[in-house]
Amino acid sequence: MQTIHVLLVSSDLMATSRLAAAGRGAGAEVETLASIAGTPRSAAYDAVILDLQSLAGDPAGHVARGRELGGAGAKVIAFGPHVWKDRLDAAVAAGADDAVSRGEVMGGLPALLGRWCRGLS
């Protein structure tokens, strides 16, 4: 069983703490960055998860930066409040592999990692 490597980008300390714990509970290694401009420890991840609610500005720029941070083959996933449908749709239009509601990612990260990183877990 291969470990899933996840980069979570969010300035929301409660969200990062909760999601990092859920990811580790699912057997993933989770690194967090408080800013999209930050520098991660690794050069390659299986998934980059972007908290659009904590990232100001255009989702397209965040998705592009997420691809850069994740390395080749990384899935880029955006999440935000369900009422931000336009912003979530904009992230997908900009090239995100998926965009889900905050409730969906908070309540089901292990299952989502299984879906996003099929074959790795």
N, C-alpha and C positions, 0 to 999 in steps of 0.2 A: 504494500500500500504506500503510495507516494504522498508526501505531505503537500498540502495546498499552501502556497505563499500568497498572502493578501496584504495589500497596501490600502489602508483606510485613511482618507483625507477628510478631516472635519475639525473645526475649531470648537465644537460642542463637546465639552468634557464628559457630560453624562452619556451622550450617544456613543462616544468613542470607548468609554469604559464598558458600557453594556455590550456593544458589538464586538469589541476585542475579546471579552470573556466568552461570548457565544461562539465566536470563531474558534477560540482555543478549545472550548468544550467539544467542538466538532472535529478536533484534530488538526486544525489549520494553524499556521504560524502567522500572526497578525502584527504588522508594524503600523504605527499611526503617525500621521503628519498633521499638524495643526493648520498648515497653510499649503495651498497649491504651489507656492513658490519655494517650499522647503526642499531639502535634499534628503532622499531616503538612504538608508544604509546599504541596500542591495541595488543591483542593476536590473533585476528581473523578478517579475511576480506573475502569478497565474491570474490574479484579478486585482484591479484597482477600483475601489468603491469610493465614489465622490458624493459627499453630502452637499447638495445644491443649496440647501437652506443656510448653511454656514459659509458658503462661497459667494461673495458678491460678484456681479458682472455676468457676462455672456456665457451660457453653458457651452457654446462651441469652443471657446478658448479653454475652458476647464477640461473638456473631453480631449482636445488636442494635447494638452499638458499631461493628462492622465495617460494617454498612449505613450508619450515620451517617458514618463516615470515608470511605466509598467514593463517596458521592453517588448521585444518581439513575442507575439502570441498572447499577450495579456488581454484578458477581457476587461473592458471598461464599463462599469455599471454606475449609473447615477440614481440617487434617491432623494426624495423630498416630500413635502406635504401633498396629500392626494389632491388638494385644491389647486396645486400648481401644475395642472395637466399640461398647459402650454409650455412651461419650462421643461418638464419631463420629456414632452414630445420634441422640443428643440434639441435636447441632449441626444436623443435617438437620431434625429435628422442630421446632427453634427457627427454621427459615427459611433455613438455609444452602443455597446452590444445589447444593453437592456436599460430600462428606467422603471423603477418601482416606487411605490409609496413608502413613506417613512414607517408606517405601521407594518407593512409587509416585510421590510428588511429587519425591523426590530423584533417582530414576532416569529420570523422564520428563517433567520440567516443560515443555519446549517443546511436546510433543504435547498435554499437558493444557491449556496456554494456547490452543492451536489449537482444542481442543474447547470450552473455556469461553468463549472470545472469538471464536467463529466469525464470519467476515465482517469482522473487523478487521485480521487479519494479512495 
